[in-house]
């Protein structure tokens, strides 16, 4: 199953809100279709959101049918619409900046067909880069996994959250592919259940042993000595190493430290935002209260109960053992070592 795939003049998106019960694909033919798919979490996961936004930007150019003089104003509207969909995942804004930079490079070009092709080429490059980067994250992360390991992960940072292979699950896949005996405990990840619905599905399809647990069981498993390692993904990493990831990640990091368990973040360098000094400066998305009151249309709480529904939390860098990227594993002091790595790249 691919989270997204370019079909020549449209973007095919796997509707992840229906998994694992139903495999259904949406065909996005406009940038508005892509924006809605991101907002509704039909496509989700920071790298996949970035790639989808890049294709959405290209679709915006394909849609344009006015005079050449108006194309730049139109593309500004396209960028703004896509940018407003999810505020926390920095890959969205990173991808849109790359697309906007590619458009600027076409300064002086008046052939709309050539401009459209240049933007589509850039979107394709972003997608291909994601495939390559995820494999490298897996390679660099593999050494931290022992020959036999019980690994806890949260949310879904696999192929469904990327163009292919995955970040946190990419490390797990790489370990499995080299013959290591890994067993994964997957948090259900309330309230959207990405762990229960998506992570378990991916791992079972790959025949990687996995056990589903409720979010509030993690501490008990650690206390019993059943967890050797925690690996999670990331939606934005601040300059000091503070990391925003799916709500519930911070709790796992605190529990891991209390039990002496290594806690790793796996993410591409595009997720690192050096313009954000610390986690306090990362915008945290709040989602629809109905996601808490209902589980896929089934009411589980009073219809009028007040709800607080942040989609992400921030794990302080002091709780993170290392950040696994396509360029290697970064360790503390993150404010120094992240900058060094980004400057080298």
ZAVONU-440574 format. One record per residue (C-alpha): residue in three letters; residue number from 1; x negated, y, z negated. Coordinates in pm, 1 decimal. Layout:
N
+------+-----+----------+----------+----------+
| rest |  nr |       xx |       yy |       zz |
+------+-----+----------+----------+----------+
|  Ala | NUM |        X |        Y |        Z |
...
+------+-----+----------+----------+----------+
//
This chain:
345
+------+-----+----------+----------+----------+
| rest |  nr |       xx |       yy |       zz |
+------+-----+----------+----------+----------+
|  Unk |   1 |      0.0 |      0.0 |      0.0 |
|  Unk |   2 |   -133.2 |    341.4 |     97.7 |
|  Unk |   3 |    -21.6 |    651.3 |    -89.8 |
|  Unk |   4 |    -31.3 |    853.0 |    231.9 |
|  Unk |   5 |   -120.7 |    806.6 |    596.4 |
|  Unk |   6 |   -136.7 |   1048.0 |    890.4 |
|  Unk |   7 |     80.2 |    927.5 |   1178.7 |
|  Unk |   8 |    -27.6 |   1165.3 |   1458.8 |
|  Unk |   9 |    218.3 |   1447.6 |   1400.1 |
|  Unk |  10 |    362.3 |   1361.2 |   1059.7 |
|  Unk |  11 |    250.6 |   1238.1 |    717.7 |
|  Unk |  12 |    382.2 |    906.5 |    591.6 |
|  Unk |  13 |    413.9 |    916.9 |    212.3 |
|  Unk |  14 |    481.1 |    619.2 |    -11.1 |
|  Unk |  15 |    760.6 |    725.8 |   -248.1 |
|  Unk |  16 |    604.9 |    628.8 |   -580.8 |
|  Unk |  17 |    915.8 |    720.7 |   -775.6 |
|  Unk |  18 |   1075.9 |    399.6 |   -646.5 |
|  Unk |  19 |    791.5 |    163.0 |   -726.0 |
|  Unk |  20 |    772.4 |   -117.6 |   -819.6 |
|  Unk |  21 |   1135.3 |   -201.4 |   -743.5 |
|  Unk |  22 |   1140.1 |    -70.0 |   -388.7 |
|  Unk |  23 |    874.7 |     12.0 |   -129.7 |
|  Unk |  24 |   1002.8 |    314.8 |     56.6 |
|  Unk |  25 |    816.8 |    559.6 |    279.5 |
|  Unk |  26 |    902.8 |    923.1 |    341.6 |
|  Unk |  27 |    805.7 |   1084.1 |    671.5 |
|  Unk |  28 |    696.1 |   1442.9 |    615.7 |
|  Unk |  29 |    722.5 |   1646.2 |    934.3 |
|  Unk |  30 |    699.5 |   1992.9 |    774.6 |
|  Unk |  31 |    490.0 |   2152.3 |    502.8 |
|  Unk |  32 |    808.0 |   2192.3 |    297.8 |
|  Unk |  33 |    854.8 |   1813.6 |    309.1 |
|  Unk |  34 |    503.7 |   1772.7 |    167.3 |
|  Unk |  35 |    563.7 |   2036.4 |   -101.2 |
|  Unk |  36 |    879.5 |   1859.1 |   -217.7 |
|  Unk |  37 |    703.8 |   1522.0 |   -219.9 |
|  Unk |  38 |    435.4 |   1665.9 |   -449.4 |
|  Unk |  39 |    689.0 |   1837.7 |   -677.1 |
|  Unk |  40 |    903.1 |   1527.1 |   -717.3 |
|  Unk |  41 |    594.1 |   1308.1 |   -769.4 |
|  Unk |  42 |    669.4 |   1094.4 |   -465.8 |
|  Unk |  43 |    298.5 |   1154.0 |   -414.4 |
|  Unk |  44 |     91.7 |   1205.5 |   -732.0 |
|  Unk |  45 |   -258.6 |   1177.9 |   -868.0 |
|  Unk |  46 |   -503.7 |   1465.5 |   -829.9 |
|  Unk |  47 |   -701.2 |   1338.9 |   -525.4 |
|  Unk |  48 |   -387.1 |   1225.7 |   -341.6 |
|  Unk |  49 |   -217.9 |   1559.2 |   -412.7 |
|  Unk |  50 |   -518.1 |   1742.1 |   -267.6 |
|  Unk |  51 |   -521.9 |   1531.5 |     47.0 |
|  Unk |  52 |   -144.0 |   1559.2 |     90.0 |
|  Unk |  53 |   -166.2 |   1937.5 |     55.3 |
|  Unk |  54 |   -436.5 |   1949.6 |    323.6 |
|  Unk |  55 |   -213.6 |   1757.5 |    563.1 |
|  Unk |  56 |     77.4 |   1980.6 |    460.6 |
|  Unk |  57 |   -129.4 |   2284.6 |    555.6 |
|  Unk |  58 |   -204.5 |   2128.1 |    893.8 |
|  Unk |  59 |    166.0 |   2054.3 |    939.2 |
|  Unk |  60 |    235.1 |   2421.3 |    870.4 |
|  Unk |  61 |     13.6 |   2511.4 |   1165.1 |
|  Unk |  62 |    180.9 |   2250.5 |   1385.7 |
|  Unk |  63 |    521.2 |   2394.8 |   1294.5 |
|  Unk |  64 |    433.4 |   2752.3 |   1387.9 |
|  Unk |  65 |    594.8 |   2861.2 |   1714.0 |
|  Unk |  66 |    567.3 |   3241.5 |   1699.4 |
|  Unk |  67 |    324.9 |   3485.8 |   1855.7 |
|  Unk |  68 |    -44.8 |   3438.2 |   1783.4 |
|  Unk |  69 |    -60.1 |   3762.1 |   1583.9 |
|  Unk |  70 |    167.1 |   3614.4 |   1317.4 |
|  Unk |  71 |    -12.4 |   3285.0 |   1258.6 |
|  Unk |  72 |   -228.0 |   3406.0 |    967.2 |
|  Unk |  73 |     70.7 |   3549.0 |    778.7 |
|  Unk |  74 |    254.4 |   3223.1 |    836.7 |
|  Unk |  75 |    -36.6 |   3017.1 |    704.2 |
|  Unk |  76 |    -54.6 |   3236.9 |    394.6 |
|  Unk |  77 |    309.0 |   3144.1 |    326.1 |
|  Unk |  78 |    226.4 |   2778.1 |    380.2 |
|  Unk |  79 |    -65.6 |   2794.5 |    136.9 |
|  Unk |  80 |    138.3 |   2973.9 |   -129.4 |
|  Unk |  81 |    424.2 |   2724.1 |   -108.3 |
|  Unk |  82 |    193.3 |   2425.5 |   -143.5 |
|  Unk |  83 |     -6.2 |   2592.8 |   -422.4 |
|  Unk |  84 |    300.0 |   2640.9 |   -642.5 |
|  Unk |  85 |    389.6 |   2270.4 |   -655.0 |
|  Unk |  86 |    165.4 |   2144.0 |   -940.1 |
|  Unk |  87 |    -41.5 |   2391.9 |  -1147.9 |
|  Unk |  88 |   -276.7 |   2159.6 |  -1338.6 |
|  Unk |  89 |   -441.2 |   1937.3 |  -1074.8 |
|  Unk |  90 |   -731.5 |   2143.8 |   -939.9 |
|  Unk |  91 |   -779.5 |   1919.8 |   -632.7 |
|  Unk |  92 |   -467.7 |   2083.2 |   -490.1 |
|  Unk |  93 |   -628.8 |   2426.8 |   -491.4 |
|  Unk |  94 |   -967.8 |   2290.4 |   -387.6 |
|  Unk |  95 |   -816.2 |   2130.3 |    -77.5 |
|  Unk |  96 |   -616.5 |   2440.6 |     12.4 |
|  Unk |  97 |   -932.3 |   2654.5 |    -15.1 |
|  Unk |  98 |  -1110.0 |   2419.1 |    222.0 |
|  Unk |  99 |   -823.5 |   2443.8 |    469.4 |
|  Unk | 100 |   -812.4 |   2821.5 |    437.7 |
|  Unk | 101 |  -1188.7 |   2841.5 |    490.1 |
|  Unk | 102 |  -1154.8 |   2629.4 |    805.7 |
|  Unk | 103 |   -887.4 |   2867.1 |    933.1 |
|  Unk | 104 |  -1115.4 |   3164.3 |    869.9 |
|  Unk | 105 |  -1387.9 |   2991.4 |   1068.7 |
|  Unk | 106 |  -1155.0 |   3013.6 |   1368.9 |
|  Unk | 107 |  -1181.5 |   3394.2 |   1364.5 |
|  Unk | 108 |  -1174.9 |   3514.5 |   1722.7 |
|  Unk | 109 |  -1012.4 |   3196.6 |   1850.1 |
|  Unk | 110 |   -679.5 |   3273.0 |   2019.3 |
|  Unk | 111 |   -588.6 |   2924.5 |   2135.7 |
|  Unk | 112 |   -334.7 |   2794.4 |   1884.2 |
|  Unk | 113 |   -389.0 |   2436.9 |   1998.5 |
|  Unk | 114 |   -756.8 |   2458.5 |   1906.3 |
|  Unk | 115 |   -674.8 |   2614.0 |   1568.4 |
|  Unk | 116 |   -424.7 |   2338.1 |   1493.7 |
|  Unk | 117 |   -677.0 |   2071.4 |   1588.6 |
|  Unk | 118 |   -946.3 |   2228.9 |   1370.8 |
|  Unk | 119 |   -713.0 |   2224.8 |   1069.8 |
|  Unk | 120 |   -606.8 |   1866.3 |   1133.0 |
|  Unk | 121 |   -973.0 |   1763.6 |   1163.1 |
|  Unk | 122 |  -1041.8 |   1924.8 |    824.4 |
|  Unk | 123 |   -748.1 |   1743.4 |    663.0 |
|  Unk | 124 |   -876.5 |   1415.1 |    805.5 |
|  Unk | 125 |  -1224.0 |   1492.8 |    671.1 |
|  Unk | 126 |  -1083.4 |   1558.1 |    322.8 |
|  Unk | 127 |   -904.8 |   1221.8 |    332.0 |
|  Unk | 128 |  -1214.0 |   1037.5 |    454.6 |
|  Unk | 129 |  -1428.6 |   1208.7 |    191.5 |
|  Unk | 130 |  -1190.5 |   1081.3 |    -76.1 |
|  Unk | 131 |  -1227.7 |    723.2 |     44.7 |
|  Unk | 132 |  -1607.6 |    751.0 |     37.2 |
|  Unk | 133 |  -1620.0 |    932.7 |   -298.4 |
|  Unk | 134 |  -1400.1 |    677.6 |   -474.6 |
|  Unk | 135 |  -1624.8 |    391.9 |   -366.6 |
|  Unk | 136 |  -1926.2 |    579.4 |   -503.5 |
|  Unk | 137 |  -1747.6 |    642.9 |   -834.0 |
|  Unk | 138 |  -1690.3 |    269.2 |   -855.8 |
|  Unk | 139 |  -2057.0 |    196.6 |   -785.3 |
|  Unk | 140 |  -2183.7 |    444.7 |  -1043.4 |
|  Unk | 141 |  -1933.4 |    332.1 |  -1305.2 |
|  Unk | 142 |  -1984.8 |    -41.0 |  -1264.2 |
|  Unk | 143 |  -2296.7 |    -54.8 |  -1490.6 |
|  Unk | 144 |  -2101.3 |     69.1 |  -1793.6 |
|  Unk | 145 |  -1878.9 |   -240.5 |  -1775.1 |
|  Unk | 146 |  -2022.0 |   -547.1 |  -1947.1 |
|  Unk | 147 |  -2000.9 |   -895.6 |  -1795.2 |
|  Unk | 148 |  -1686.3 |   -955.5 |  -1998.5 |
|  Unk | 149 |  -1478.4 |   -652.6 |  -2092.9 |
|  Unk | 150 |  -1134.4 |   -557.8 |  -2214.3 |
|  Unk | 151 |  -1063.0 |   -214.6 |  -2068.5 |
|  Unk | 152 |   -783.6 |     22.0 |  -2166.1 |
|  Unk | 153 |   -658.5 |    271.9 |  -1910.9 |
|  Unk | 154 |   -384.4 |    533.1 |  -1915.6 |
|  Unk | 155 |   -149.0 |    651.2 |  -1640.3 |
|  Unk | 156 |   -253.4 |    554.6 |  -1285.7 |
|  Unk | 157 |   -591.1 |    647.5 |  -1141.0 |
|  Unk | 158 |   -599.3 |    388.6 |   -866.8 |
|  Unk | 159 |   -543.4 |    372.8 |   -493.1 |
|  Unk | 160 |   -191.8 |    511.0 |   -540.2 |
|  Unk | 161 |   -340.6 |    825.6 |   -697.6 |
|  Unk | 162 |   -599.3 |    870.3 |   -423.6 |
|  Unk | 163 |   -631.9 |    815.0 |    -51.4 |
|  Unk | 164 |   -789.1 |    475.9 |   -122.9 |
|  Unk | 165 |   -954.1 |    260.2 |   -394.8 |
|  Unk | 166 |   -913.8 |    486.4 |   -699.6 |
|  Unk | 167 |  -1123.8 |    659.1 |   -965.7 |
|  Unk | 168 |  -1075.3 |    489.3 |  -1305.3 |
|  Unk | 169 |   -936.6 |    181.0 |  -1132.3 |
|  Unk | 170 |  -1216.3 |    216.5 |   -877.6 |
|  Unk | 171 |  -1465.1 |    145.5 |  -1156.3 |
|  Unk | 172 |  -1257.0 |   -153.1 |  -1264.8 |
|  Unk | 173 |  -1227.8 |   -278.8 |   -906.3 |
|  Unk | 174 |  -1603.3 |   -247.5 |   -855.7 |
|  Unk | 175 |  -1669.1 |   -448.2 |  -1173.7 |
|  Unk | 176 |  -1419.8 |   -715.3 |  -1069.3 |
|  Unk | 177 |  -1564.5 |   -734.3 |   -718.2 |
|  Unk | 178 |  -1913.0 |   -801.5 |   -858.2 |
|  Unk | 179 |  -1783.7 |  -1100.7 |  -1052.1 |
|  Unk | 180 |  -1741.1 |   -946.4 |  -1395.8 |
|  Unk | 181 |  -1462.5 |  -1086.0 |  -1611.5 |
|  Unk | 182 |  -1253.8 |   -778.8 |  -1678.8 |
|  Unk | 183 |   -913.8 |   -765.3 |  -1839.7 |
|  Unk | 184 |   -713.5 |   -443.6 |  -1834.6 |
|  Unk | 185 |   -465.1 |   -316.3 |  -2089.8 |
|  Unk | 186 |   -242.3 |    -63.7 |  -1915.5 |
|  Unk | 187 |    -52.3 |    193.2 |  -2119.9 |
|  Unk | 188 |    304.7 |    233.0 |  -1995.6 |
|  Unk | 189 |    246.8 |    612.8 |  -1988.0 |
|  Unk | 190 |    570.7 |    777.4 |  -2088.7 |
|  Unk | 191 |    776.6 |    952.2 |  -1975.8 |
|  Unk | 192 |    721.2 |    876.0 |  -1603.9 |
|  Unk | 193 |    581.7 |    526.4 |  -1663.4 |
|  Unk | 194 |    298.7 |    545.5 |  -1411.0 |
|  Unk | 195 |    104.5 |    279.7 |  -1599.5 |
|  Unk | 196 |    396.1 |     38.5 |  -1621.5 |
|  Unk | 197 |    517.6 |     91.8 |  -1266.6 |
|  Unk | 198 |    200.3 |    161.9 |  -1069.8 |
|  Unk | 199 |   -118.3 |     51.0 |  -1247.2 |
|  Unk | 200 |     15.3 |   -296.0 |  -1326.5 |
|  Unk | 201 |    138.2 |   -331.7 |   -966.7 |
|  Unk | 202 |   -200.5 |   -239.9 |   -821.1 |
|  Unk | 203 |   -399.2 |   -467.9 |  -1048.1 |
|  Unk | 204 |   -165.9 |   -761.9 |  -1002.8 |
|  Unk | 205 |   -187.3 |   -720.6 |   -625.5 |
|  Unk | 206 |   -567.2 |   -733.9 |   -657.3 |
|  Unk | 207 |   -545.1 |  -1033.9 |   -893.7 |
|  Unk | 208 |   -720.5 |   -841.0 |  -1171.7 |
|  Unk | 209 |   -592.4 |   -960.1 |  -1512.1 |
|  Unk | 210 |   -370.5 |   -693.3 |  -1668.3 |
|  Unk | 211 |   -146.2 |   -668.7 |  -1973.9 |
|  Unk | 212 |    110.7 |   -392.0 |  -2013.1 |
|  Unk | 213 |    140.3 |   -225.6 |  -2354.3 |
|  Unk | 214 |    354.5 |     55.1 |  -2493.1 |
|  Unk | 215 |    168.2 |    381.8 |  -2545.6 |
|  Unk | 216 |    191.5 |    356.5 |  -2923.0 |
|  Unk | 217 |     24.3 |     13.5 |  -2932.1 |
|  Unk | 218 |   -323.7 |    128.9 |  -2830.6 |
|  Unk | 219 |   -449.9 |    203.8 |  -3181.5 |
|  Unk | 220 |   -341.2 |   -137.2 |  -3309.1 |
|  Unk | 221 |   -526.5 |   -314.5 |  -3026.5 |
|  Unk | 222 |   -839.8 |   -114.4 |  -3104.2 |
|  Unk | 223 |   -807.2 |   -204.0 |  -3471.8 |
|  Unk | 224 |   -789.0 |   -571.6 |  -3374.7 |
|  Unk | 225 |  -1108.6 |   -542.6 |  -3168.1 |
|  Unk | 226 |   -929.3 |   -609.7 |  -2841.4 |
|  Unk | 227 |  -1057.3 |   -299.1 |  -2657.5 |
|  Unk | 228 |  -1421.3 |   -264.7 |  -2546.8 |
|  Unk | 229 |  -1393.7 |     40.7 |  -2325.8 |
|  Unk | 230 |  -1150.2 |    316.5 |  -2226.7 |
|  Unk | 231 |  -1158.2 |    458.5 |  -1872.4 |
|  Unk | 232 |   -916.3 |    728.5 |  -1753.9 |
|  Unk | 233 |   -889.2 |    967.6 |  -1461.4 |
|  Unk | 234 |   -868.0 |   1346.1 |  -1465.6 |
|  Unk | 235 |   -666.7 |   1627.4 |  -1312.0 |
|  Unk | 236 |   -905.3 |   1910.2 |  -1404.9 |
|  Unk | 237 |  -1240.1 |   1919.7 |  -1581.8 |
|  Unk | 238 |  -1351.5 |   2251.4 |  -1732.5 |
|  Unk | 239 |  -1709.3 |   2380.7 |  -1720.9 |
|  Unk | 240 |  -1772.0 |   2258.9 |  -2077.1 |
|  Unk | 241 |  -1641.6 |   1907.5 |  -2001.2 |
|  Unk | 242 |  -1297.0 |   1945.9 |  -2159.2 |
|  Unk | 243 |  -1066.6 |   1731.5 |  -1946.1 |
|  Unk | 244 |   -698.0 |   1759.9 |  -1860.5 |
|  Unk | 245 |   -531.7 |   1428.7 |  -1784.6 |
|  Unk | 246 |   -188.8 |   1271.4 |  -1822.4 |
|  Unk | 247 |    -21.1 |   1341.5 |  -2155.0 |
|  Unk | 248 |   -133.7 |   1085.5 |  -2412.6 |
|  Unk | 249 |   -497.4 |   1079.9 |  -2302.0 |
|  Unk | 250 |   -612.2 |   1297.2 |  -2593.7 |
|  Unk | 251 |   -457.1 |   1056.7 |  -2843.7 |
|  Unk | 252 |   -650.0 |    768.0 |  -2688.5 |
|  Unk | 253 |   -976.3 |    962.6 |  -2709.8 |
|  Unk | 254 |   -921.0 |   1031.3 |  -3080.3 |
|  Unk | 255 |   -841.0 |    664.7 |  -3143.6 |
|  Unk | 256 |  -1142.3 |    550.6 |  -2942.0 |
|  Unk | 257 |  -1376.5 |    770.9 |  -3144.1 |
|  Unk | 258 |  -1225.8 |    646.7 |  -3471.7 |
|  Unk | 259 |  -1296.2 |    287.4 |  -3365.8 |
|  Unk | 260 |  -1638.0 |    344.8 |  -3207.7 |
|  Unk | 261 |  -1518.3 |    263.9 |  -2855.2 |
|  Unk | 262 |  -1675.6 |    434.5 |  -2550.3 |
|  Unk | 263 |  -1436.6 |    671.9 |  -2373.5 |
|  Unk | 264 |  -1512.2 |    755.1 |  -2008.4 |
|  Unk | 265 |  -1352.0 |    986.3 |  -1754.3 |
|  Unk | 266 |  -1378.2 |    892.7 |  -1385.0 |
|  Unk | 267 |  -1321.6 |   1172.7 |  -1134.5 |
|  Unk | 268 |  -1464.5 |   1324.9 |   -815.7 |
|  Unk | 269 |  -1667.3 |   1645.8 |   -842.3 |
|  Unk | 270 |  -1376.9 |   1824.1 |   -670.4 |
|  Unk | 271 |  -1192.5 |   1786.4 |  -1002.6 |
|  Unk | 272 |  -1458.5 |   1990.3 |  -1184.5 |
|  Unk | 273 |  -1357.3 |   2355.8 |  -1212.3 |
|  Unk | 274 |  -1657.5 |   2562.2 |  -1318.0 |
|  Unk | 275 |  -1444.7 |   2879.1 |  -1308.3 |
|  Unk | 276 |  -1253.3 |   2750.3 |  -1610.8 |
|  Unk | 277 |  -1476.1 |   2781.8 |  -1920.8 |
|  Unk | 278 |  -1289.0 |   2538.0 |  -2145.8 |
|  Unk | 279 |   -977.2 |   2330.7 |  -2180.4 |
|  Unk | 280 |   -796.4 |   2623.0 |  -2343.5 |
|  Unk | 281 |   -796.7 |   2792.3 |  -2002.4 |
|  Unk | 282 |   -643.6 |   2501.5 |  -1808.3 |
|  Unk | 283 |   -277.4 |   2564.5 |  -1717.3 |
|  Unk | 284 |    -57.2 |   2281.4 |  -1841.6 |
|  Unk | 285 |    245.4 |   2191.4 |  -1632.0 |
|  Unk | 286 |    577.4 |   2146.8 |  -1810.2 |
|  Unk | 287 |    823.6 |   1925.7 |  -1629.2 |
|  Unk | 288 |   1200.3 |   1881.9 |  -1617.3 |
|  Unk | 289 |   1350.5 |   1795.0 |  -1960.1 |
|  Unk | 290 |   1563.3 |   1528.4 |  -1792.3 |
|  Unk | 291 |   1251.0 |   1315.3 |  -1749.1 |
|  Unk | 292 |   1261.2 |   1273.2 |  -2127.0 |
|  Unk | 293 |   1636.5 |   1243.4 |  -2173.6 |
|  Unk | 294 |   1670.5 |    985.8 |  -1897.1 |
|  Unk | 295 |   1468.3 |    697.3 |  -1758.8 |
|  Unk | 296 |   1538.7 |    687.0 |  -1386.0 |
|  Unk | 297 |   1897.3 |    797.7 |  -1423.8 |
|  Unk | 298 |   1974.0 |    601.4 |  -1741.0 |
|  Unk | 299 |   2038.1 |    826.6 |  -2040.3 |
|  Unk | 300 |   1820.5 |    737.3 |  -2341.6 |
|  Unk | 301 |   1868.3 |   1048.9 |  -2557.8 |
|  Unk | 302 |   2148.4 |   1294.3 |  -2636.7 |
|  Unk | 303 |   2223.1 |   1496.7 |  -2325.0 |
|  Unk | 304 |   2174.2 |   1829.2 |  -2503.5 |
|  Unk | 305 |   1872.9 |   1749.3 |  -2724.7 |
|  Unk | 306 |   1594.1 |   2009.8 |  -2687.5 |
|  Unk | 307 |   1291.1 |   1869.4 |  -2504.7 |
|  Unk | 308 |    922.7 |   1959.7 |  -2481.4 |
|  Unk | 309 |    774.6 |   1785.2 |  -2178.5 |
|  Unk | 310 |    412.8 |   1881.0 |  -2098.5 |
|  Unk | 311 |    277.1 |   1661.7 |  -1819.1 |
|  Unk | 312 |    -85.0 |   1680.4 |  -1937.0 |
|  Unk | 313 |   -300.2 |   1725.1 |  -2244.4 |
|  Unk | 314 |   -665.1 |   1825.3 |  -2285.6 |
|  Unk | 315 |   -933.6 |   1597.6 |  -2427.9 |
|  Unk | 316 |  -1224.5 |   1793.3 |  -2582.3 |
|  Unk | 317 |  -1561.2 |   1706.7 |  -2432.1 |
|  Unk | 318 |  -1695.6 |   1598.8 |  -2773.5 |
|  Unk | 319 |  -1471.4 |   1291.8 |  -2748.0 |
|  Unk | 320 |  -1593.9 |   1193.3 |  -2400.0 |
|  Unk | 321 |  -1883.7 |    946.5 |  -2370.6 |
|  Unk | 322 |  -1947.5 |   1029.2 |  -2005.6 |
|  Unk | 323 |  -1791.1 |   1160.4 |  -1684.1 |
|  Unk | 324 |  -1830.2 |    923.3 |  -1388.8 |
|  Unk | 325 |  -1854.2 |   1103.8 |  -1054.0 |
|  Unk | 326 |  -1965.2 |   1017.6 |   -702.8 |
|  Unk | 327 |  -2303.7 |   1172.5 |   -790.1 |
|  Unk | 328 |  -2358.5 |    968.8 |  -1105.0 |
|  Unk | 329 |  -2258.0 |    971.5 |  -1470.8 |
|  Unk | 330 |  -2275.9 |   1303.6 |  -1652.9 |
|  Unk | 331 |  -2322.2 |   1309.5 |  -2029.3 |
|  Unk | 332 |  -2335.4 |   1576.7 |  -2299.6 |
|  Unk | 333 |  -2422.3 |   1864.7 |  -2304.9 |
|  Unk | 334 |  -2160.1 |   1898.1 |  -2031.2 |
|  Unk | 335 |  -2182.4 |   2276.7 |  -2000.2 |
|  Unk | 336 |  -2542.5 |   2228.2 |  -1887.7 |
|  Unk | 337 |  -2528.6 |   1898.7 |  -1701.9 |
|  Unk | 338 |  -2208.4 |   1963.2 |  -1505.0 |
|  Unk | 339 |  -2352.8 |   2289.9 |  -1378.7 |
|  Unk | 340 |  -2680.2 |   2121.4 |  -1283.8 |
|  Unk | 341 |  -2498.3 |   1853.5 |  -1089.6 |
|  Unk | 342 |  -2271.3 |   2098.1 |   -907.2 |
|  Unk | 343 |  -2563.4 |   2324.9 |   -816.6 |
|  Unk | 344 |  -2755.3 |   2028.3 |   -674.4 |
|  Unk | 345 |  -2456.4 |   1936.7 |   -458.7 |
+------+-----+----------+----------+----------+
//
